[in-house]
Amino acid sequence: MVEKHFDVIVLGVGSMGSSTCFHLAKQGASVLGIEQFDIPHELGSHGGQSRIIRKAYFEHPDYVPLLIRAYENWAALEKLTGAQVYFKTGLLYAGKKDYPLMKGIRASASIYHIPVEEVSEAELQHQYRQFAIPQDYDVLYEADAGFVTPERAILLYTEQAIRHGAVIKTKEKTISWEKTRDGIMVITDNEKYTCDKLVITAGPWADKMIPAFQTKLTVTRQAIAWVCPGNWECFELGNFPCWMIADDEQPGEYYGFPIMPVGKLGGPIGLKIAFHYPGTVTDPDHVNRVPGAEDENKLVNALHKFIPDGYTSTLVMKTCLYTNSPDEHFIIDHLPGHDDVVIAAGFSGHGFKFASVVGEIMADLALKGQTDLPIGFLSANRDAMLSPFGQ
């Protein structure tokens, strides 16, 4: 018989939820993690083989202390499991000097003394000849950046959570939760459970679990491609960095990765490229998951423009989901009015790299009511969350 009352129940065992289950169970809490799909899966935000990790955070310097801790926690997971999840490839940034990407990188690097190098035209031609960067763009390089493997990380955190006593339920959909005299009841399509504290890490389904956020979060569909370049070896891991380029003809940033060794990291196969900017608004339960010609052409055109030998044919296309907050900053806090409910939502397409530290924060908030990590700027009560959406 499985115990139906737990210290903490975690709704959603993806990137943030798996890390949260581990950090809770490691501290001796009785934990139930409920996931409506398999672990891992490709129906949310964090499938697709690789996610960039970087410290010179252009989105806001306040993220940098959390990133420093995230790097430490990823290293701790590797030490605990003997598996590699962080790959240091370096990251090449390019864009006009006054573009938010470039200004933000310099600001974070200056405040926190993060090594970021200016790349000259000569260095670009010699070391990064795969790129064709417009002459009026600045080019920067962050050596300690790279990527983290999302599926592997989620599996490792889930395995370690189970090893530490967590109960993990898959293919079980949460229908609702409610406060009771004795705590919180969670109702799924299979069972009823009770807990003292509830953690909601439901990704694109967060607003369905948090009705007050239905006007605060918007889910968008994003397309990702893996392509065959002209010279495969030039783009393989070890020969090609991660990259991010701000095209001055449109908002957002194109980004990509080296070709991964499928024998070591699995598929998809090819050179991965994506576009960081909110796509078409969708419902996570009714997503068009078949990428179309428009999705493909946008990415292929970017390769032709910035990486001329990067494309001969498309090998694989997939979709993922962003869960966007009003200001595109995370929401990590107690649910307003509920001291026994903790939420992590609105990661706005740049959250995965933080999964290792978000789990630690969620465990702190659930078990201690507070955390020493600096998350005040991610409050659910900040101005952007209190104002009408989009204002």
Buried (B, 14 or more C-beta within 10 A) or exposed (E): EEEBBBBBBBBBBBBBBBBBBBBBBBBEBBBBBBBBBEBBBBBBBBBBBBBBBBBBBBBBBBBBBBBBBBBEBBEEBBEEBEBBBBBEBBBBBBBBEEBBBBBBBBBBBEEBEBEBEEBEEEEBEEBBEBBEBEEEBBBBBBBBBBBBBBBBBBBBBBBBBBEBEBBBBBEBEBEEBEEEEEBBBBEBEEEEBBBBBBBBBBBBBBBBBBEEBEEBBBBBBBBBBBBBBEEEEBBBBEBBBBBBBBBEEEEBBBBBBBBBEEEEBEEBBBBBBBBBBBBBEBEBEEBEEEBEEEBBEBBBEBBEBBBEBBBEEBBBBBBBBBBBBBBBBBBBBBBBEBEBBBBBBBBBBBBBBBBBBBBBBBBBBBBEEEBEBBBEBBBBEBEBBEEEBEE
